Amino acid sequence: MRALVPLSLRSRFLLLVLLGAVIPLGLVGYWLSRSARQSGERLVRERLEASLLDVVNSVGGQWGSHRSSLLDLAENGRLHVEANDRELRVRGVAVDAASVGKVLRAAVDAANAIRW
């Protein structure tokens, strides 16, 4: 059986530096990089959700007035008469711009105010 050979001063110093500094700093670096990645992903996700909410609120507010105008236009009896007189068909056949302009002009009076 062999006896353990005592380590030299140089070997002891290198072992102390390795165990006391390099390994703990490596573990701390790994932990910091992992937590920084998670924090960055969370920040990007929160900012994307906030900007999406802003867009939804903006478009939603504008859509209400556009939808109301389109429904009023669809319910206008005079436009239905004009559309039927011109034999406009939207489904299946492309409608030409001149016919659409004539129909839309029927919704506007002489003062360029929209008649609903």
N, C-alpha and C positions, 0 to 999 in steps of 0.2 A: 504494500500500500504506500502510495506516495503522499508526502506531506504537501500541503498547499504552499506554493511559492508566494512570499509576500510581494505585493505590488510596489512598484517603484513610485517615487514622489510624482514623477511626470504622469504615470498612468492614473494615479489617484486624482490628480488635478483634472485630467481630461474626463474621467468618470464623473467627478463632481460637476463640472461644467455641463456635461451632457445631461445628467439627471436633474440638475438644479436649474438649468436655463433653457436649453434647446427643446427638450420634450414639453415642458409646461408652456413655453411660448408657442410651440407648434399647435398644441391643443387650444390655446386661447385664440390663435389666428384662425383655426378651423371653425371655432364657435362664432367668432365675429363675422367671418365671411358668410356663414350660413344664416345668421340672424339679419345681416345686412341685405341679403338676397330676399328673405321673407318680408322684411320691412319695405323694400323697394316694390315687390310685387303687390303688397297690400296697398301702398300709396298709389300705384298706377291703377289698380282696380277701383279704388275710391274715386279717383279723378275721372275715370271713364264713366262710372255710374253717375257722378255729378253732372258731367257734360251731357250725358244721355238724357238725364232728367230735365236739364235746361232746354234741350232740343225738343223733347216731348211736350213740355209746357208751351214753348213758343209755337210749334206747329199746331198743337191742340187749340190754342187761342185763335189762330188764324183760320183753322179748319171750320170752326163754329160759324164764322161769318160767311165763308165761302159756301158751306153746306146750306146755310139759310138762304143765300142768294140763289143757289141752284134749285132748291126746292121751290122757292117763289117763282122762279122762271118756269119750272116744270108745271106748276099749277096755274099759270096764266092762260086764261081761255083764248085770248086773242092770238097768242103765239101758236096755240094748237090749231086754230083756224088757218093761220098763215102756213103753218107746216103742212097741214092737210091739203091746202090749195096748191102748194108747190110740189106735192108728192115727194117730200123728203123721206128717205129711208136711211136710217143710220146703220142698222144691222145688215151685214152682208154686202152693202153697196157703199162705196166712198161718197161722201157728200161734198159737193164742190163749194168753194169759199164764197162764191157769189150768192148762192142760195142761203147759206148760213148768214151772210151779212144782211140779206133782205129780212130774214126771220128776226134777227136781233134788232134791226131798225124798227120793227114793229113794237118792240118793248120800250123804245125811247121816244119821248114826245118832242115837240118843237124846241123846247128850252134845254134839250139834252139831259133831262132828268129821267131816270129810269122809272117806268110805270110798272108797278107790281100789282 
